Amino acid sequence: MGDETMEGKKLFMVKRTDRQGTSEIRERFKREHLSYVGKDGRAVFGGPLLDESLRIISGFVIVRGTDLEDVRLWVNDDPYTKAGVFESVEIREWKMGFSPTKEMASIVYTILCLDKNSMRETRARIRPEHLSWWEESGRNGFIGPFPAEDGNGAVGTLIITDGHNLEEVTRWAETDPYNKGGIFESVTIYPTRKDLPISTSKAAPRM
């Protein structure tokens, strides 16, 4: 299945937390895992989330799918899943606002922002400032919202960006108008190893 058959599919973030003591299993099945995730044009971005010491703590991929169940089935067929690498799996629908305009670095930074309850109106009001903040930053990466399950507004933001180091990216993320406006319940930033190639086309803003 090539990219041309993926038109009309939704995008989903898949974050899979590793079980302790599975690093050897990860390495053993790495080639099979990358082959699986990279085939069929489903994955837009993929690579493990790292801690401050650059040790792997979670699997991470942006993948195309028809719905949550379709993505769950895809996750269950991953060689890493079958080998018991993951302790838990989180799947969220995601809408791409902007994508990279050039090749990203081998280590990038994933910023996972989840909103407080009842912040949809505030998010909508601040959205133009947020869009300008991203465009004026000159950053290269992905950015977009997690849509609400009822289809009315969004409940979080995902950013994957180049950066100098974790401290620099953390300081920059604090200047996000959404963050300054107090809409986020949590903001978590992970160094991320880019294992899969990515598209460099620019999409219309949807944040």
N, C-alpha and C positions, 0 to 999 in steps of 0.2 A: 504494500500500500504506500504510494508516494504522497507528496505534499498536495498534489492536485485533488486527491480523494479526501483531504482533511478539511476542505472548505465547509463552513457551517458548524464545525465542531467547537465545543467550548474548551476553555483552558482551566486546568486545575493545578493547584499546588499540592504536592505530596511530600510530607515531612515524616520521616521514619526514624524513630529513636532507637539506637542500638542497644541490645542487651550487653551487659558487662561480660568481658572475657570472650568476645567474638571476633577479635582482630585477626586471628589466624584463619578463621572461617571466611572472613571478608576477603583476605588476600587470596585464599584458595579458589574462591568463586568469582573473583574480580573480573576476569576476562569474559566469563559467561554473562555476568551481570551487565557489563558495558555493552556487550553485543546485543543483549535483549533490549535494554533501554534505548539504545541508539537506532534500532531497526524501525522500519515502516514510517519514519518521519513523524512519529507521535511526540517525541520529546523535543521541546523548544530549548530547554536548558537543563543541565544536570551536573551534580557534583556533591560531595559530602560537606556538611556543615562541620566546622572545626571549633575547638576551644582556643583560649588565648595562647596555648602552647602548640597550636596547629595539630592537635590530635583529633581524630574523627569521633564525633559524638552522634551524628544523625545522617541519614541519607536524605537527599533533597532533589526534587525534579519538578519542572513545569511540563505538564503533559496534556495533550489533546484527548478529548473523550466526548461521548454523547451525553453522559450523565454520571452521577456519583457511582452507580452500580457498575457501569462500564469500566470506570477507573479502578474500582476495588478489584474487579476480576483481573485487570491488567497487573495490578500490584501483586495479587496472589500468585501469578504465574512467574514473577521475577525469581531467578535462581537464588538471590539473597533471601527472599521471603521463605522459599522452600527449604533453605538451609538453616533457618531459624536465627538469622542475624538480628532481626528487629524485635524490640519489646513492645512498641506501640506504633500506630500509624495514624496520622492526621491528614485529612483530605479536605481542601477548601476550593470552591470555585473561585476563579480569579479572572479579571479582565485586564488585558494589556493596554496601558495607556501609551507608553513609549517603549521602544526597543532600541538596542545599541545601534549606533551609526558607524561603528568600526569595531574591529576585533577587541574583545576584552582581555584583560590580563589573566594569567594563570591562577592568581589568587584575587578574588573579588570579595565584596561584603554584602551579605544578605541582611536586610533590615525588616523585621517582622513587627508590624504595628497593629494592635487590636484596640478597637474603640471601647470607651465606656458605654453603658446603656444610655439610650435616649439622646444620642448625639447626632442623629441624621440631619436635622435641620441646621445645626451648627456646622457640620461638615459641608453641607451644600453652600452655606454662606461664605465659608472660608476657601472653598475650592478654587476660585480664580487666583487668589494669592498663592495657593499651593502650586498650581500649574506654572505660574510665573517663576516661583522659587526654583522649580526643577529646570525650566528652560534657561533661566539666567545663570544657573550654576555651572553650565558647561560640562556637567557630568555625562559619562557614557554608561548606559545600562538600561535595565528594565524598571518600569514603575507602573503601578496600577492598583485598583481597589479590589477588595473582597466584597462582592455584592451580597446584600441581605437575602436570606432565604425566601422572603416574601416578594422579592423583586423590587422593593421600594428603597432605593438608596444603597448605601454601602456601610460596612461595619469594620473596616480596617484597610490597611495599605501595605503592599509588599514592594520593596525596593531592592534591586540587585545592582550594585554600582562598583565601578573602579574606585580605588582610594589609595592613599599613601600608607596608612596603617590604621589599626583599630581605633586608636585615640583620635586621629584626625577625622575619621568617618563619624565617630560618636559626637564630636563637637559640631560637625556639619549637620547631622540629623537633628540636633537640638534646635536648629534654626528653622526647621520646617514649620510653616504657619499652622499646620494642623497640631503639631506638638506644642507650640507656643499658645495655641488657642485652647489647650487643655482637653482635647477630645480623646486622647489615648489613655487606655487603662494600662497598657504595657508596651514597651519598645525594647525588642531584643535584637542585638546585632551579632552576627556570626561571620568570622572569616570563612570563606567558602572556596574550595578548590574546583575550578571549572574543568570538568572532565569531558563534557560534550560540546560540540560546535553549536553555534547559535546563529539565528537570522540577524541580519543587519538592516532590515527594512524598518522604517518609521511608521508607527500607527497613529491614528487620530487619538487625541487625548480623551480619556474616559475616567479620570481620577475624581 
